Amino acid sequence: MVIGGFLFVWSVRDITAEWPQVFVGLLSVFSTAMGFGLLIMPLDDIAESE
């Protein structure tokens, strides 16, 4: 999620060309979503699965 936030700020503030800004923005959304998904993913204990 931190990488997604950094990429979003970088794409909005520093990139002036249109297509690189779009691609970095989409990458920031993807990495933020992956970070959030990993954060809320339930973890199964080994004892419960047996």
C-alpha positions as CSV (number, residue, x, y, z in Angstrom):
1,M,0.0,0.0,0.0
2,V,2.9,2.3,0.7
3,I,4.3,1.7,-2.8
4,G,0.9,2.5,-4.3
5,G,0.7,5.8,-2.4
6,F,4.2,6.7,-3.5
7,L,3.5,5.9,-7.1
8,F,0.3,7.9,-7.0
9,V,2.0,11.0,-5.6
10,W,4.9,10.6,-8.1
11,S,2.5,10.3,-11.1
12,V,0.5,13.3,-10.1
13,R,3.3,15.6,-9.1
14,D,6.3,14.7,-11.3
15,I,5.2,13.1,-14.6
16,T,4.1,15.5,-17.2
17,A,3.6,13.2,-20.2
18,E,0.1,11.8,-20.5
19,W,0.6,8.0,-21.2
20,P,3.4,7.4,-18.6
21,Q,1.2,9.2,-16.0
22,V,-1.8,7.0,-16.9
23,F,0.3,3.8,-16.6
24,V,2.0,4.8,-13.3
25,G,-1.4,5.8,-11.9
26,L,-2.9,2.4,-12.9
27,L,0.1,0.7,-11.4
28,S,-0.4,2.7,-8.1
29,V,-4.0,1.6,-7.9
30,F,-3.1,-2.0,-8.6
31,S,-0.3,-2.1,-6.0
32,T,-2.6,-0.3,-3.4
33,A,-5.3,-2.9,-4.0
34,M,-2.9,-5.8,-3.7
35,G,-1.5,-4.4,-0.5
36,F,-5.0,-3.9,1.0
37,G,-5.9,-7.5,-0.1
38,L,-2.9,-8.9,1.5
39,L,-3.6,-6.9,4.7
40,I,-7.1,-8.2,5.1
41,M,-6.5,-11.8,3.9
42,P,-7.4,-14.3,6.6
43,L,-4.5,-16.5,7.7
44,D,-5.3,-20.1,8.5
45,D,-3.4,-21.7,11.4
46,I,-1.8,-25.1,10.8
47,A,-3.7,-26.5,13.8
48,E,-7.1,-25.5,12.3
49,S,-6.5,-27.1,8.9
50,E,-5.7,-30.5,10.3
